[in-house]
Amino acid sequence: MAATSLPGSSCIAATTTIRLSLPDPNFSLSRSLISYGHVALAPNQWDPSEEPNHPDENSVFSRPLRVNSGAAVPVRLWQDIKDKSLVIEHGDAIVRKNNGPRSAPKDDDDDNNNITSQVVAQIKRMIRYDADLSEFHQMSPEACKMQWGRTYCSPSLWEDVVKTITNCNMQWSGTCEMNVRLCTNLETPLNSFPTPKEIVQFTADELQSMCRLGYRSPWIRSIAQSIVDGSIDFDTLEQDLLHGNATDQAAAEQRLKSLPGVGPFAKANILQLCGRTNAMPF
């Protein structure tokens, strides 16, 4: 197919296309994305269908995703109605140099197959691709009919935590503005969501000045520092929250609650974004 421009730069073309089978015959990408308001936060771009009776027709979701090397990858996602599949396109990994984007060097972390596997894994997390909704849909035929059941989340627990903190004690417009500034004022590649390593390059005062995070600045920086210095492993935390036994889950919830800025609402919200449907933020 012809090269397609992707988010982040009009001159960046798609270099890889992946097709995934639908997670279930009743799946709707648009329903999964609009299931939670975080889909409207930067750096996400959601272009919905103009056909209200066919919400998945010509609807496109796009954003840059971060890979292990720290580079950003422009990604686009849509549902192919005729082929009954999900289509993922991504471009080359991009790093920032001299205030401008360039293709990332081809090192072990940026092998194209490795990039693609990371992109697919993050997309699957965002749309709860592996969730089994059969029991829920048996309990709620109306939800099945409406194609509801998957809750949109960010590509990483880190991003979910930060976005939840920016949503606490704040009007939605303020939450949106804070996330725009996080993605545009810190010189991240392709205006992507900042990584913990990028956050700790700034003091809490600098983050407040540049992104106007208010009292959240030291909280977000402290969490980023804990990730960078290895005090907390978010991958292990998420595994324990989702797949641990009762003891592991309880201990993981305590670790989550101990994070700066994570009170009862934030904890329950993050648990729900992780897939814990027994958590109620309100």
Stockholm file with secondary structure:
# STOCKHOLM 1.0

chainA/1-282         MAATSLPGSSCIAATTTIRLSLPDPNFSLSRSLISYGHVALAPNQWDPSEEPNHPDENSVFSRPLRVNSGAAVPVRLWQDIKDKSLVIEHGDAIVRKNNGPRSAPKDDDDDNNNITSQVVAQIKRMIRYDADLSEFHQMSPEACKMQWGRTYCSPSLWEDVVKTITNCNMQWSGTCEMNVRLCTNLETPLNSFPTPKEIVQFTADELQSMCRLGYRSPWIRSIAQSIVDGSIDFDTLEQDLLHGNATDQAAAEQRLKSLPGVGPFAKANILQLCGRTNAMPF
#=GR chainA/1-282 SS CCCCEETTEEEEECCEEEEEECSSTTCCHHHHHTTSGGGGSTTCEEECCSCTTCTTTTCEEEEEEECTTSCEEEEEEEEETTTTEEEEEECCCEEEETTEEEECCCCGGGCHHHHHHHHHHHHHHHTTTTCCCHHHHHHCHHHHHTTCCCCCCCSSHHHHHHHHHHHTTSCHHHHHHHHHHHHHSSCCGGGCCCCHHHHTTSCHHHHHHHHCCTTHHHHHHHHHHHHHTTSCCHHHHHHHHHHSCHHHHHHHHHHHHTSTTCCHHHHHHHHHHTTCTTCCCC
#=GC SS_cons         CCCCEETTEEEEECCEEEEEECSSTTCCHHHHHTTSGGGGSTTCEEECCSCTTCTTTTCEEEEEEECTTSCEEEEEEEEETTTTEEEEEECCCEEEETTEEEECCCCGGGCHHHHHHHHHHHHHHHTTTTCCCHHHHHHCHHHHHTTCCCCCCCSSHHHHHHHHHHHTTSCHHHHHHHHHHHHHSSCCGGGCCCCHHHHTTSCHHHHHHHHCCTTHHHHHHHHHHHHHTTSCCHHHHHHHHHHSCHHHHHHHHHHHHTSTTCCHHHHHHHHHHTTCTTCCCC
//
